[in-house]
Amino acid sequence: EKARNFEFKLPVDSRSRPPSA
């Protein structure tokens, strides 16, 4: 689940802010 959430947030966070990971 963590990996899935990360992949999904990657593109979204990339636009707003850097990834937490």
N, C-alpha and C positions, 0 to 999 in steps of 0.2 A: 504493500500500500504506500509506503514511504517513497519508493522509487516512482510509482505511478503519479503520486501527487507532485513530485519534483519535476517530472517530465511535463506535466500539465501546467505547472506554474512557471516553468522555465521561460517559455515564449512570452507569457503574460508579464512576469516579473521583469524580464529583460527590457520591456518597453517602459515600465513604470520605475522599477528599481532593480538593482543587481540581485541575483539568486541568493537565498540564505545559505545554501550549501556552498 
